[in-house]
Amino acid sequence: MDPVLRDRRIQTICLLILSAVALGGALYWLRPVMIPFVLAIFFALALSPLVDAQMRWLRLPRPLAVLGTLVLGLLLFSLLAVLVSASVRQLAANAAGYQAKVTQLLIALTELFPLERFGMRPEAVLAPLSEIPVGAVGGLLRGTTNAILDTLSQSLLVLIFVIYLLVGGAGGSPASRTWREIENRIQRFLVTKAVVSAATGFLVGVVLSMLGIDLALVFGLFAFLLNFIPSLGSVIATLLPLPVVIASPDVSVTVAVLAITIPGAIQLTIGNLIEPRVMGESLDLHPIVILMALIFWGMLWGIVGMLLATPITAVLKILFEKLDYTRPLATLLAGRLDGIRSADAA
């Protein structure tokens, strides 16, 4: 390779690295504004097919179609908020039964492993330990719910962005080819992911309800939401009911095992067999890249960043494909190392 060309490429790569670091710092600093804006973009992309369907089949003008879509979305969020609130009240009402069951388990454990051998009094240990499951479950549910509510607390700003983006979709100027490609890929991903996640959450909620597990519908809701987080979300959704299952006084050992294994089998089957066949290569991202994006965007924007990590990385890959200097990076994100070697050889 020509030394001048090689030096120029090295300079370009260094500038790209510095720009990426500066951009990461800016995204972290501007997250109170960027998170609602990016959420609004993806909400608008997910809702625009519904708006177009109303315009096509119901012959509604675009403003009315947008209004109907937003009203439907607000009603859905209200129902979810009522569901979570009722389930948390149910958890508080059954707290005494949970503590009694945990106390029985701890007493059985102290009979197998006497604490007197270690110089500890059983009653001094059992009292605080008996309250751990209820506090842990309540804290976990409250923490996850608060994270969702913190995001929805900026709903007015998100709503304003979504309205402008949806209404602006009626513009007469044709979209650029790059934006049309981004829009098609992300819409296909979001719609497919939403349908698959809804099926997962529904099946998990139904199974837990049939087994008589408390908060079954809430765990189904969290299975739906956490399914948007690649790999890690399904594991968390499977283990999330475990403290309630252990602490429930009316749950036998067989039911407890089924409450973990059946949802786990549902997550495994849908996530590894059905979802790849339905989604195909819509995003063209390597699994390791998705995992690294999950960590990176989670560090920047928390749980919202983890939810949006995959589509944001897909958008960056499409943009990288359009520039000669960043095309090898797009090839790397797709996991095609042979393409990078051929580009270097050329």
BALOBA-1460 file (C-alpha; in Angstrom, 3 decimals):
// residues 346
<rec num="1" residu="m" x="0.000" y="0.000" z="0.000"/>
<rec num="2" residu="d" x="1.170" y="3.517" z="-0.795"/>
<rec num="3" residu="p" x="2.699" y="5.115" z="2.374"/>
<rec num="4" residu="v" x="0.786" y="8.350" z="1.808"/>
<rec num="5" residu="l" x="-2.484" y="6.491" z="1.457"/>
<rec num="6" residu="r" x="-1.678" y="4.392" z="4.508"/>
<rec num="7" residu="d" x="-0.919" y="7.471" z="6.627"/>
<rec num="8" residu="r" x="-4.115" y="9.109" z="5.457"/>
<rec num="9" residu="r" x="-6.102" y="6.043" z="6.398"/>
<rec num="10" residu="i" x="-4.482" y="5.944" z="9.849"/>
<rec num="11" residu="q" x="-5.322" y="9.611" z="10.377"/>
<rec num="12" residu="t" x="-8.904" y="9.002" z="9.311"/>
<rec num="13" residu="i" x="-9.260" y="6.061" z="11.678"/>
<rec num="14" residu="c" x="-7.829" y="8.091" z="14.565"/>
<rec num="15" residu="l" x="-10.248" y="10.926" z="13.830"/>
<rec num="16" residu="l" x="-13.133" y="8.469" z="13.730"/>
<rec num="17" residu="i" x="-12.108" y="7.045" z="17.115"/>
<rec num="18" residu="l" x="-11.842" y="10.504" z="18.683"/>
<rec num="19" residu="s" x="-15.182" y="11.486" z="17.160"/>
<rec num="20" residu="a" x="-16.795" y="8.325" z="18.528"/>
<rec num="21" residu="v" x="-15.466" y="9.061" z="22.052"/>
<rec num="22" residu="a" x="-16.693" y="12.661" z="21.859"/>
<rec num="23" residu="l" x="-20.065" y="11.510" z="20.524"/>
<rec num="24" residu="g" x="-20.402" y="8.991" z="23.356"/>
<rec num="25" residu="g" x="-19.735" y="11.702" z="25.932"/>
<rec num="26" residu="a" x="-22.270" y="13.988" z="24.253"/>
<rec num="27" residu="l" x="-24.907" y="11.231" z="24.199"/>
<rec num="28" residu="y" x="-24.379" y="10.602" z="27.910"/>
<rec num="29" residu="w" x="-24.510" y="14.302" z="28.785"/>
<rec num="30" residu="l" x="-27.574" y="14.956" z="26.608"/>
<rec num="31" residu="r" x="-29.476" y="11.820" z="27.639"/>
<rec num="32" residu="p" x="-32.415" y="13.801" z="29.218"/>
<rec num="33" residu="v" x="-33.185" y="15.096" z="25.723"/>
<rec num="34" residu="m" x="-31.825" y="12.336" z="23.502"/>
<rec num="35" residu="i" x="-33.661" y="9.466" z="25.221"/>
<rec num="36" residu="p" x="-37.154" y="10.941" z="24.611"/>
<rec num="37" residu="f" x="-36.211" y="11.921" z="21.070"/>
<rec num="38" residu="v" x="-34.807" y="8.503" z="20.131"/>
<rec num="39" residu="l" x="-37.747" y="6.779" z="21.816"/>
<rec num="40" residu="a" x="-40.107" y="8.976" z="19.804"/>
<rec num="41" residu="i" x="-38.356" y="8.029" z="16.559"/>
<rec num="42" residu="f" x="-38.763" y="4.313" z="17.214"/>
<rec num="43" residu="f" x="-42.334" y="4.752" z="18.475"/>
<rec num="44" residu="a" x="-43.146" y="6.670" z="15.299"/>
<rec num="45" residu="l" x="-41.565" y="3.964" z="13.140"/>
<rec num="46" residu="a" x="-43.533" y="1.272" z="14.977"/>
<rec num="47" residu="l" x="-46.842" y="3.161" z="14.813"/>
<rec num="48" residu="s" x="-46.625" y="4.458" z="11.256"/>
<rec num="49" residu="p" x="-47.879" y="1.141" z="9.710"/>
<rec num="50" residu="l" x="-50.991" y="1.420" z="11.899"/>
<rec num="51" residu="v" x="-51.512" y="5.004" z="10.769"/>
<rec num="52" residu="d" x="-51.073" y="4.009" z="7.127"/>
<rec num="53" residu="a" x="-53.523" y="1.118" z="7.566"/>
<rec num="54" residu="q" x="-56.205" y="3.462" z="8.928"/>
<rec num="55" residu="m" x="-55.655" y="5.842" z="6.031"/>
<rec num="56" residu="r" x="-55.817" y="3.023" z="3.496"/>
<rec num="57" residu="w" x="-58.708" y="0.941" z="4.849"/>
<rec num="58" residu="l" x="-60.804" y="3.479" z="6.772"/>
<rec num="59" residu="r" x="-60.130" y="6.378" z="4.400"/>
<rec num="60" residu="l" x="-59.262" y="8.646" z="7.343"/>
<rec num="61" residu="p" x="-57.208" y="11.800" z="6.889"/>
<rec num="62" residu="r" x="-53.736" y="11.494" z="8.350"/>
<rec num="63" residu="p" x="-54.361" y="13.774" z="11.397"/>
<rec num="64" residu="l" x="-57.362" y="11.670" z="12.464"/>
<rec num="65" residu="a" x="-55.428" y="8.448" z="11.902"/>
<rec num="66" residu="v" x="-52.583" y="9.774" z="14.056"/>
<rec num="67" residu="l" x="-55.062" y="10.848" z="16.763"/>
<rec num="68" residu="g" x="-56.734" y="7.431" z="16.801"/>
<rec num="69" residu="t" x="-53.383" y="5.666" z="17.050"/>
<rec num="70" residu="l" x="-52.245" y="7.854" z="19.946"/>
<rec num="71" residu="v" x="-55.529" y="7.371" z="21.832"/>
<rec num="72" residu="l" x="-55.214" y="3.601" z="21.422"/>
<rec num="73" residu="g" x="-51.617" y="3.703" z="22.696"/>
<rec num="74" residu="l" x="-52.550" y="5.827" z="25.731"/>
<rec num="75" residu="l" x="-55.383" y="3.442" z="26.617"/>
<rec num="76" residu="l" x="-52.983" y="0.500" z="26.424"/>
<rec num="77" residu="f" x="-50.445" y="2.209" z="28.697"/>
<rec num="78" residu="s" x="-53.223" y="3.063" z="31.168"/>
<rec num="79" residu="l" x="-54.324" y="-0.581" z="31.322"/>
<rec num="80" residu="l" x="-50.738" y="-1.690" z="31.940"/>
<rec num="81" residu="a" x="-50.342" y="0.876" z="34.738"/>
<rec num="82" residu="v" x="-53.538" y="-0.361" z="36.400"/>
<rec num="83" residu="l" x="-52.332" y="-3.963" z="36.096"/>
<rec num="84" residu="v" x="-48.976" y="-3.233" z="37.727"/>
<rec num="85" residu="s" x="-50.577" y="-1.180" z="40.504"/>
<rec num="86" residu="a" x="-53.126" y="-3.898" z="41.322"/>
<rec num="87" residu="s" x="-50.443" y="-6.592" z="41.362"/>
<rec num="88" residu="v" x="-48.192" y="-4.613" z="43.721"/>
<rec num="89" residu="r" x="-51.165" y="-4.189" z="46.074"/>
<rec num="90" residu="q" x="-51.723" y="-7.949" z="45.871"/>
<rec num="91" residu="l" x="-48.081" y="-8.500" z="46.828"/>
<rec num="92" residu="a" x="-48.464" y="-6.253" z="49.865"/>
<rec num="93" residu="a" x="-51.697" y="-8.000" z="50.900"/>
<rec num="94" residu="n" x="-50.039" y="-11.439" z="50.801"/>
<rec num="95" residu="a" x="-46.878" y="-10.333" z="52.608"/>
<rec num="96" residu="a" x="-47.793" y="-12.142" z="55.827"/>
<rec num="97" residu="g" x="-48.248" y="-15.460" z="54.027"/>
<rec num="98" residu="y" x="-44.916" y="-15.037" z="52.229"/>
<rec num="99" residu="q" x="-43.096" y="-14.350" z="55.480"/>
<rec num="100" residu="a" x="-44.684" y="-17.361" z="57.179"/>
<rec num="101" residu="k" x="-43.609" y="-19.668" z="54.334"/>
<rec num="102" residu="v" x="-40.064" y="-18.311" z="54.365"/>
<rec num="103" residu="t" x="-39.878" y="-18.694" z="58.129"/>
<rec num="104" residu="q" x="-40.883" y="-22.361" z="57.795"/>
<rec num="105" residu="l" x="-38.181" y="-22.918" z="55.178"/>
<rec num="106" residu="l" x="-35.570" y="-21.250" z="57.350"/>
<rec num="107" residu="i" x="-36.579" y="-23.305" z="60.370"/>
<rec num="108" residu="a" x="-36.200" y="-26.474" z="58.304"/>
<rec num="109" residu="l" x="-32.758" y="-25.335" z="57.195"/>
<rec num="110" residu="t" x="-31.676" y="-24.575" z="60.774"/>
<rec num="111" residu="e" x="-32.725" y="-28.092" z="61.792"/>
<rec num="112" residu="l" x="-30.471" y="-29.502" z="59.086"/>
<rec num="113" residu="f" x="-27.631" y="-27.082" z="59.857"/>
<rec num="114" residu="p" x="-27.839" y="-26.013" z="63.524"/>
<rec num="115" residu="l" x="-26.705" y="-22.420" z="63.979"/>
<rec num="116" residu="e" x="-25.638" y="-23.054" z="67.581"/>
<rec num="117" residu="r" x="-22.509" y="-24.739" z="66.241"/>
<rec num="118" residu="f" x="-21.424" y="-21.379" z="64.841"/>
<rec num="119" residu="g" x="-22.250" y="-19.415" z="67.968"/>
<rec num="120" residu="m" x="-25.437" y="-17.829" z="66.559"/>
<rec num="121" residu="r" x="-28.938" y="-17.743" z="67.990"/>
<rec num="122" residu="p" x="-31.588" y="-19.002" z="65.482"/>
<rec num="123" residu="e" x="-34.167" y="-16.357" z="66.415"/>
<rec num="124" residu="a" x="-31.643" y="-13.558" z="65.811"/>
<rec num="125" residu="v" x="-31.006" y="-14.865" z="62.300"/>
<rec num="126" residu="l" x="-34.519" y="-15.934" z="61.304"/>
<rec num="127" residu="a" x="-36.219" y="-12.615" z="62.006"/>
<rec num="128" residu="p" x="-34.326" y="-10.493" z="59.448"/>
<rec num="129" residu="l" x="-33.980" y="-13.318" z="56.911"/>
<rec num="130" residu="s" x="-37.730" y="-13.988" z="56.866"/>
<rec num="131" residu="e" x="-38.363" y="-10.536" z="55.431"/>
<rec num="132" residu="i" x="-35.787" y="-10.740" z="52.642"/>
<rec num="133" residu="p" x="-37.948" y="-12.388" z="49.913"/>
<rec num="134" residu="v" x="-40.824" y="-9.939" z="50.236"/>
<rec num="135" residu="g" x="-38.482" y="-6.984" z="50.361"/>
<rec num="136" residu="a" x="-36.434" y="-8.315" z="47.463"/>
<rec num="137" residu="v" x="-39.451" y="-8.996" z="45.270"/>
<rec num="138" residu="g" x="-41.107" y="-5.732" z="46.165"/>
<rec num="139" residu="g" x="-37.884" y="-3.813" z="45.617"/>
<rec num="140" residu="l" x="-37.240" y="-5.530" z="42.295"/>
<rec num="141" residu="l" x="-40.743" y="-4.897" z="41.023"/>
<rec num="142" residu="r" x="-40.689" y="-1.320" z="42.273"/>
<rec num="143" residu="g" x="-37.261" y="-0.737" z="40.735"/>
<rec num="144" residu="t" x="-38.269" y="-2.095" z="37.343"/>
<rec num="145" residu="t" x="-41.601" y="-0.299" z="37.470"/>
<rec num="146" residu="n" x="-39.926" y="2.946" z="38.503"/>
<rec num="147" residu="a" x="-37.508" y="2.639" z="35.585"/>
<rec num="148" residu="i" x="-40.471" y="2.283" z="33.233"/>
<rec num="149" residu="l" x="-42.366" y="5.105" z="34.931"/>
<rec num="150" residu="d" x="-39.291" y="7.353" z="34.829"/>
<rec num="151" residu="t" x="-39.230" y="6.840" z="31.088"/>
<rec num="152" residu="l" x="-42.955" y="7.438" z="30.824"/>
<rec num="153" residu="s" x="-42.652" y="10.519" z="33.044"/>
<rec num="154" residu="q" x="-41.110" y="12.186" z="30.008"/>
<rec num="155" residu="s" x="-44.113" y="10.994" z="28.025"/>
<rec num="156" residu="l" x="-45.271" y="14.520" z="27.222"/>
<rec num="157" residu="l" x="-42.003" y="15.287" z="25.458"/>
<rec num="158" residu="v" x="-42.043" y="11.884" z="23.747"/>
<rec num="159" residu="l" x="-45.668" y="12.421" z="22.742"/>
<rec num="160" residu="i" x="-44.892" y="15.795" z="21.168"/>
<rec num="161" residu="f" x="-42.000" y="14.295" z="19.195"/>
<rec num="162" residu="v" x="-44.154" y="11.341" z="18.076"/>
<rec num="163" residu="i" x="-46.974" y="13.603" z="16.895"/>
<rec num="164" residu="y" x="-44.613" y="15.730" z="14.822"/>
<rec num="165" residu="l" x="-42.893" y="12.666" z="13.358"/>
<rec num="166" residu="l" x="-46.133" y="10.900" z="12.483"/>
<rec num="167" residu="v" x="-47.814" y="13.972" z="11.021"/>
<rec num="168" residu="g" x="-44.597" y="14.881" z="9.201"/>
<rec num="169" residu="g" x="-44.724" y="11.514" z="7.483"/>
<rec num="170" residu="a" x="-47.282" y="12.983" z="5.153"/>
<rec num="171" residu="g" x="-44.716" y="15.169" z="3.466"/>
<rec num="172" residu="g" x="-44.743" y="15.034" z="-0.300"/>
<rec num="173" residu="s" x="-40.991" y="14.952" z="-0.852"/>
<rec num="174" residu="p" x="-39.719" y="11.404" z="-1.319"/>
<rec num="175" residu="a" x="-37.459" y="10.036" z="1.365"/>
<rec num="176" residu="s" x="-33.834" y="9.337" z="0.584"/>
<rec num="177" residu="r" x="-32.852" y="5.799" z="-0.246"/>
<rec num="178" residu="t" x="-30.796" y="5.483" z="2.952"/>
<rec num="179" residu="w" x="-33.634" y="6.631" z="5.191"/>
<rec num="180" residu="r" x="-36.091" y="4.372" z="3.372"/>
<rec num="181" residu="e" x="-33.794" y="1.409" z="3.972"/>
<rec num="182" residu="i" x="-33.442" y="2.309" z="7.659"/>
<rec num="183" residu="e" x="-37.182" y="2.755" z="7.997"/>
<rec num="184" residu="n" x="-38.015" y="-0.561" z="6.345"/>
<rec num="185" residu="r" x="-35.499" y="-2.584" z="8.359"/>
<rec num="186" residu="i" x="-36.369" y="-1.013" z="11.719"/>
<rec num="187" residu="q" x="-40.115" y="-1.246" z="11.116"/>
<rec num="188" residu="r" x="-39.807" y="-4.905" z="10.194"/>
<rec num="189" residu="f" x="-37.690" y="-5.542" z="13.282"/>
<rec num="190" residu="l" x="-39.970" y="-3.630" z="15.685"/>
<rec num="191" residu="v" x="-43.203" y="-5.153" z="14.395"/>
<rec num="192" residu="t" x="-41.777" y="-8.682" z="14.391"/>
<rec num="193" residu="k" x="-40.188" y="-8.250" z="17.810"/>
<rec num="194" residu="a" x="-43.398" y="-6.814" z="19.258"/>
<rec num="195" residu="v" x="-45.480" y="-9.742" z="17.957"/>
<rec num="196" residu="v" x="-42.978" y="-12.339" z="19.183"/>
<rec num="197" residu="s" x="-42.606" y="-10.601" z="22.569"/>
<rec num="198" residu="a" x="-46.385" y="-10.342" z="22.948"/>
<rec num="199" residu="a" x="-46.720" y="-14.076" z="22.260"/>
<rec num="200" residu="t" x="-43.983" y="-14.802" z="24.808"/>
<rec num="201" residu="g" x="-45.528" y="-12.591" z="27.481"/>
<rec num="202" residu="f" x="-49.014" y="-14.014" z="26.857"/>
<rec num="203" residu="l" x="-47.845" y="-17.636" z="27.120"/>
<rec num="204" residu="v" x="-45.772" y="-16.952" z="30.253"/>
<rec num="205" residu="g" x="-48.667" y="-15.113" z="31.914"/>
<rec num="206" residu="v" x="-51.151" y="-17.882" z="31.037"/>
<rec num="207" residu="v" x="-48.857" y="-20.645" z="32.302"/>
<rec num="208" residu="l" x="-48.158" y="-18.870" z="35.601"/>
<rec num="209" residu="s" x="-51.868" y="-18.113" z="36.037"/>
<rec num="210" residu="m" x="-52.783" y="-21.762" z="35.472"/>
<rec num="211" residu="l" x="-50.180" y="-22.770" z="38.065"/>
<rec num="212" residu="g" x="-51.676" y="-20.313" z="40.564"/>
<rec num="213" residu="i" x="-48.605" y="-18.076" z="40.889"/>
<rec num="214" residu="d" x="-49.203" y="-14.614" z="42.308"/>
<rec num="215" residu="l" x="-48.445" y="-11.641" z="40.030"/>
<rec num="216" residu="a" x="-48.702" y="-13.945" z="36.996"/>
<rec num="217" residu="l" x="-49.938" y="-11.201" z="34.676"/>
<rec num="218" residu="v" x="-47.192" y="-8.832" z="35.833"/>
<rec num="219" residu="f" x="-44.555" y="-11.459" z="35.148"/>
<rec num="220" residu="g" x="-46.097" y="-11.932" z="31.707"/>
<rec num="221" residu="l" x="-45.862" y="-8.171" z="31.154"/>
<rec num="222" residu="f" x="-42.213" y="-8.147" z="32.189"/>
<rec num="223" residu="a" x="-41.556" y="-11.134" z="29.906"/>
<rec num="224" residu="f" x="-42.957" y="-9.037" z="27.044"/>
<rec num="225" residu="l" x="-40.843" y="-5.984" z="27.913"/>
<rec num="226" residu="l" x="-37.627" y="-7.836" z="28.753"/>
<rec num="227" residu="n" x="-37.800" y="-9.816" z="25.508"/>
<rec num="228" residu="f" x="-36.689" y="-6.639" z="23.730"/>
<rec num="229" residu="i" x="-33.343" y="-6.957" z="25.566"/>
<rec num="230" residu="p" x="-31.302" y="-9.558" z="23.645"/>
<rec num="231" residu="s" x="-30.111" y="-12.690" z="25.490"/>
<rec num="232" residu="l" x="-30.110" y="-11.187" z="28.988"/>
<rec num="233" residu="g" x="-33.787" y="-10.228" z="29.003"/>
<rec num="234" residu="s" x="-35.127" y="-13.771" z="28.634"/>
<rec num="235" residu="v" x="-32.926" y="-14.996" z="31.495"/>
<rec num="236" residu="i" x="-34.134" y="-12.224" z="33.812"/>
<rec num="237" residu="a" x="-37.765" y="-12.822" z="32.809"/>
<rec num="238" residu="t" x="-37.429" y="-16.542" z="33.576"/>
<rec num="239" residu="l" x="-35.845" y="-16.024" z="37.020"/>
<rec num="240" residu="l" x="-37.999" y="-13.039" z="38.004"/>
<rec num="241" residu="p" x="-40.882" y="-15.121" z="39.497"/>
<rec num="242" residu="l" x="-38.484" y="-17.276" z="41.533"/>
<rec num="243" residu="p" x="-38.686" y="-15.330" z="44.871"/>
<rec num="244" residu="v" x="-42.502" y="-15.221" z="44.720"/>
<rec num="245" residu="v" x="-42.660" y="-18.924" z="43.812"/>
<rec num="246" residu="i" x="-40.420" y="-19.873" z="46.747"/>
<rec num="247" residu="a" x="-42.233" y="-17.630" z="49.236"/>
<rec num="248" residu="s" x="-45.821" y="-18.490" z="48.209"/>
<rec num="249" residu="p" x="-47.417" y="-20.637" z="50.939"/>
<rec num="250" residu="d" x="-49.735" y="-22.561" z="48.584"/>
<rec num="251" residu="v" x="-47.108" y="-23.533" z="45.980"/>
<rec num="252" residu="s" x="-45.786" y="-27.096" z="46.089"/>
<rec num="253" residu="v" x="-42.361" y="-28.193" z="44.961"/>
<rec num="254" residu="t" x="-43.745" y="-29.618" z="41.709"/>
<rec num="255" residu="v" x="-45.589" y="-26.397" z="40.878"/>
<rec num="256" residu="a" x="-42.492" y="-24.358" z="41.743"/>
<rec num="257" residu="v" x="-40.368" y="-26.411" z="39.356"/>
<rec num="258" residu="l" x="-42.971" y="-26.121" z="36.611"/>
<rec num="259" residu="a" x="-43.252" y="-22.354" z="37.170"/>
<rec num="260" residu="i" x="-39.584" y="-21.983" z="36.270"/>
<rec num="261" residu="t" x="-39.043" y="-24.711" z="33.682"/>
<rec num="262" residu="i" x="-42.127" y="-24.100" z="31.505"/>
<rec num="263" residu="p" x="-41.565" y="-20.323" z="31.079"/>
<rec num="264" residu="g" x="-37.886" y="-21.082" z="30.520"/>
<rec num="265" residu="a" x="-38.810" y="-23.586" z="27.798"/>
<rec num="266" residu="i" x="-41.143" y="-21.017" z="26.236"/>
<rec num="267" residu="q" x="-38.368" y="-18.402" z="26.204"/>
<rec num="268" residu="l" x="-35.883" y="-20.910" z="24.796"/>
<rec num="269" residu="t" x="-38.207" y="-22.182" z="22.072"/>
<rec num="270" residu="i" x="-39.431" y="-18.791" z="20.897"/>
<rec num="271" residu="g" x="-36.089" y="-17.029" z="21.251"/>
<rec num="272" residu="n" x="-33.893" y="-19.657" z="19.599"/>
<rec num="273" residu="l" x="-36.204" y="-21.456" z="17.164"/>
<rec num="274" residu="i" x="-39.209" y="-19.348" z="16.192"/>
<rec num="275" residu="e" x="-37.855" y="-15.796" z="16.364"/>
<rec num="276" residu="p" x="-34.784" y="-16.378" z="14.125"/>
<rec num="277" residu="r" x="-36.992" y="-17.996" z="11.472"/>
<rec num="278" residu="v" x="-39.555" y="-15.186" z="11.577"/>
<rec num="279" residu="m" x="-37.067" y="-12.332" z="11.761"/>
<rec num="280" residu="g" x="-34.441" y="-13.800" z="9.433"/>
<rec num="281" residu="e" x="-31.532" y="-11.490" z="8.617"/>
<rec num="282" residu="s" x="-33.524" y="-8.271" z="8.888"/>
<rec num="283" residu="l" x="-30.780" y="-6.466" z="10.841"/>
<rec num="284" residu="d" x="-27.699" y="-8.414" z="9.681"/>
<rec num="285" residu="l" x="-25.824" y="-8.068" z="12.983"/>
<rec num="286" residu="h" x="-23.507" y="-10.615" z="14.573"/>
<rec num="287" residu="p" x="-24.671" y="-11.922" z="18.001"/>
<rec num="288" residu="i" x="-21.424" y="-10.767" z="19.651"/>
<rec num="289" residu="v" x="-21.999" y="-7.278" z="18.230"/>
<rec num="290" residu="i" x="-25.526" y="-7.265" z="19.668"/>
<rec num="291" residu="l" x="-24.165" y="-8.263" z="23.088"/>
<rec num="292" residu="m" x="-21.490" y="-5.553" z="23.013"/>
<rec num="293" residu="a" x="-24.083" y="-2.994" z="21.898"/>
<rec num="294" residu="l" x="-26.274" y="-4.078" z="24.807"/>
<rec num="295" residu="i" x="-23.450" y="-3.373" z="27.255"/>
<rec num="296" residu="f" x="-22.437" y="-0.083" z="25.618"/>
<rec num="297" residu="w" x="-25.908" y="1.462" z="25.345"/>
<rec num="298" residu="g" x="-26.830" y="0.129" z="28.777"/>
<rec num="299" residu="m" x="-23.869" y="2.047" z="30.221"/>
<rec num="300" residu="l" x="-24.943" y="5.217" z="28.402"/>
<rec num="301" residu="w" x="-28.724" y="5.211" z="28.796"/>
<rec num="302" residu="g" x="-29.555" y="2.495" z="31.315"/>
<rec num="303" residu="i" x="-32.487" y="0.165" z="30.708"/>
<rec num="304" residu="v" x="-33.787" y="2.322" z="27.848"/>
<rec num="305" residu="g" x="-30.422" y="1.982" z="26.135"/>
<rec num="306" residu="m" x="-30.576" y="-1.790" z="26.547"/>
<rec num="307" residu="l" x="-34.031" y="-1.855" z="24.963"/>
<rec num="308" residu="l" x="-32.895" y="0.277" z="22.025"/>
<rec num="309" residu="a" x="-29.386" y="-1.167" z="21.620"/>
<rec num="310" residu="t" x="-30.190" y="-3.512" z="18.725"/>
<rec num="311" residu="p" x="-32.134" y="-1.093" z="16.467"/>
<rec num="312" residu="i" x="-29.681" y="1.757" z="17.124"/>
<rec num="313" residu="t" x="-26.748" y="-0.483" z="16.156"/>
<rec num="314" residu="a" x="-28.624" y="-1.562" z="13.024"/>
<rec num="315" residu="v" x="-29.108" y="2.080" z="12.023"/>
<rec num="316" residu="l" x="-25.385" y="2.769" z="12.555"/>
<rec num="317" residu="k" x="-24.490" y="-0.246" z="10.421"/>
<rec num="318" residu="i" x="-26.625" y="1.012" z="7.527"/>
<rec num="319" residu="l" x="-25.001" y="4.439" z="7.774"/>
<rec num="320" residu="f" x="-21.523" y="2.891" z="7.895"/>
<rec num="321" residu="e" x="-22.275" y="1.001" z="4.681"/>
<rec num="322" residu="k" x="-22.759" y="4.268" z="2.793"/>
<rec num="323" residu="l" x="-19.214" y="5.602" z="3.381"/>
<rec num="324" residu="d" x="-16.062" y="4.074" z="1.922"/>
<rec num="325" residu="y" x="-13.982" y="4.604" z="5.056"/>
<rec num="326" residu="t" x="-16.571" y="3.053" z="7.403"/>
<rec num="327" residu="r" x="-17.744" y="0.234" z="5.119"/>
<rec num="328" residu="p" x="-15.240" y="-2.250" z="6.663"/>
<rec num="329" residu="l" x="-16.720" y="-1.387" z="10.076"/>
<rec num="330" residu="a" x="-20.209" y="-2.228" z="8.777"/>
<rec num="331" residu="t" x="-18.803" y="-5.528" z="7.489"/>
<rec num="332" residu="l" x="-17.331" y="-6.182" z="10.927"/>
<rec num="333" residu="l" x="-20.688" y="-5.494" z="12.611"/>
<rec num="334" residu="a" x="-22.216" y="-8.130" z="10.334"/>
<rec num="335" residu="g" x="-19.521" y="-10.618" z="11.351"/>
<rec num="336" residu="r" x="-18.083" y="-11.040" z="7.848"/>
<rec num="337" residu="l" x="-14.338" y="-10.947" z="8.422"/>
<rec num="338" residu="d" x="-13.602" y="-12.111" z="4.861"/>
<rec num="339" residu="g" x="-15.035" y="-8.853" z="3.551"/>
<rec num="340" residu="i" x="-12.592" y="-6.868" z="5.689"/>
<rec num="341" residu="r" x="-9.616" y="-8.899" z="4.410"/>
<rec num="342" residu="s" x="-10.658" y="-8.388" z="0.796"/>
<rec num="343" residu="a" x="-11.091" y="-4.636" z="1.399"/>
<rec num="344" residu="d" x="-7.599" y="-4.438" z="2.938"/>
<rec num="345" residu="a" x="-6.142" y="-6.375" z="0.027"/>
<rec num="346" residu="a" x="-7.779" y="-4.005" z="-2.458"/>
